[in-house]
């Protein structure tokens, strides 16, 4: 004698599809050990990408070409500009610093991608679909920030710094000091230009809301100048304004992007 199938034995029609939809929305789960192992794998990929990028800039012709390229903003504003090396290892230190900065810049797309893929099994399908656009947009924004710094910020900053009091003391900085300031400003502006992409991604994932961001505009302006004062090693108002100004404008652009990608259901 056979018994009729019960509700426990036979799931209702459409339950399997609904379960699949829930898995697609909610993503999977990971143990703590799984998170640590995946994090180790991601960090290994990032470190490998940076090392490969550094190898590109290790050959002297390429490294010295970048070196000469980074001296051009000061040369364009100061006649007969020249930097000096005081310590025996100063030039070698600058050489490795340029190689490291170049490796970081070249490996940024992969580093950003690996960072966004941390916790992949626990990510929802919507979050996974946004990984490639955010990683690509962040890389392009970083390049745009470096270009803005090189062609706009550095000439203006060095024009002010090296011409101020030049009648009393001719500018002849140490090469390590010059390259340290130059690379620092380039990296800072590169990350500053990623702000709209970051805000857009957080808004799309419902971490922040464009109305809240718009209400914080006063705090954003004050914060931009505070961050600029901390990030830039100089005390002159020109350099700090050239860093804080783009931060404020990019914050506004981030609010616009957050409004564009806002979840429509949240507005209803």
Protein Blocks (a to p, Z undefined) as FASTA:
>chain_A
ZZdddfklmccehklmmmmmmmmmnopaddfklmmmmmmmmmmmmmmmmmmmmmmmmpmk
lmmmmmmmmmmmmmmmmghiacddfbfklmmmmmmmmmmmmmmmmmmmmmmmmmmmgokl
mpcfklmmmmmmmmmmmmmmmmmmmmmmmmmmmmmmmmmmmmgoplmoccdddfklmmmm
mmmmmmmmmmmmmmmmmmmmmmmnomacfklmmmmmmmmmmmmmmmmmmmpmbfbfklmm
mmmmmmmmmmmmmmmmmmmmpcfklmZZ
